[in-house]
Amino acid sequence: EASVFFSRGIELIADEGDPRTCAKLHAARALAREHLGNLRAAEQDHTATLTAVERGGAVEPEGVDACSALLARGRCLMQLEDYVAACEDFTDALRSNPSSRAASEALRDAKRLADQQSSAQEKEAKCAKDMPVLFAKPGLRQFEPRGKAGSA
C-alpha cells in the first residue's frame, strides 16, 4: 500500500518537482518494492533516485545520496543474481565515497559471487560440450520413412 502512495506522490511532482523530493520518494518506493519482493521495479526506482540526486544534490537529513542509491541498487542486483552489474554499482559507490566500509564489503562479496557464478557457468558449458548425445536427433537416418508399417 505504501508503494501506491509513493507512486502517487511521484506522479504529482514528477515534471516540475524538486529533484530532492523526487529522490526521497523514489528511494522510499524502492524500499517498499524491495520489501514486497518486486526487485526489478525496486532497481528502477534506485536508478531514478540516483538520477534525481545527480540533478538536485544529496538529501542530507534522510541520507539519500549517490553512494546510498548505488549501494541500494547493487543490493537489489545481488538478490537478482546479477553480480557483475552489482560490482559496477559498488565500485561507483566507492568512487563517490572512498571511505564507505559498506561499499567495500559489498564489492568484495559481489566479486566473490561473480567469480563463483562465472566458474559454475564455465563448468556447465564444458559438461554440455563433453556430454555424449543420449537421444537421437531428428534428421538422422533412423527417422527416415521406411515404407508402410508391417510390410516385409
Secondary structure, DSSP 4 states (H G I P E B T S, - for coil): -HHHHHHHHHHHHTTTS-HHHHHHHHHHHHHHHHHHT-HHHHHHHHHHHHHHHHHH--BTTTTBSHHHHHHHHHHHHHHTT-HHHHHHHHHHHHHH-TT-HHHHHHHHHHHHHHHHHHHHHHHHHHHHHHPPP-SPPTTSGGGS--SSTT--
